[in-house]
Amino acid sequence: MALTEINVVSFGYLHGAPPAGAHLVLDLRRHFLDPHVRPALRYMNAHDLPVRQAVMATPGIRELITSTALLVDAFDAGPTEAPLTVAVGCAGGRHRAATVAQVLARRLGKTGTRVTLTHRDLAKPVVERTATGDAVAPARQ
């Protein structure tokens, strides 16, 4: 096995760029429905079952996780031992990215390689957005 460690990091593009040094970056913003648009889920996050269920029921998401695991296997087949970082991003980092990162990390952990999971933006406040998805600046007080 060539991978010494796999780091899976979830993040939100509205809070900053993908983590520096990521080998693979999954951008979930345009292709997968955002649970943020459902008022009942907006202030929840990937620790909440309804959010995880909504994300995992999204068409194509399971296939993306499987494909990403296969990409990680390809890195593992390389001749050099080195850690690998997979960054999973969505708009706010609380719903899609965090859920996919959790599921991916759990799946990759079954290989015997050490996997760490970090949610960079999960605990940050919800970024309010317009109907078109543009971020709205916080109200001044």
Order of alpha helices (4+ residues) and beta strands (2+ residues): beta-beta-alpha-alpha-alpha-beta-alpha-beta
